[in-house]
Amino acid sequence: MNTAKQEVQSLLKKLPDNCTIEDIQYHLYVIEKIQRGIDRANEEGTVSQEEVEKRFSKWTTK
């Protein structure tokens, strides 16, 4: 697992030279949200596509 510093360095290498600070902040925000989602899925488990469709069918009309 990479350190936070390694993650930022990797991100900076991928972004274009003319990116703004806001661009960098946005990408860091997205990376953090994705990592939190992965961590939560690993801790709490996930729901199958079939189960999601079953749950959502209660709220949608056909």
Steps between C-alpha positions, in 0.01 A plus 500: 500500500632840405545783746300819459812674373552229236137531392536877454826461309337245271203730441723797419688294242172414325355851487592743224754772573239773457256361761376733771510458875124446482559212256742340745261549792214345303704193407617456860137526615391233251787268598408539868132427438580192293739369765241556774245307293740212448586492870133505596418220255784291644380559857123481454465293186318577178160442346459305177356659188201267531430617856530867401253450216262321736518785754459772239206326335296590810534871416474494124190445295482319172 
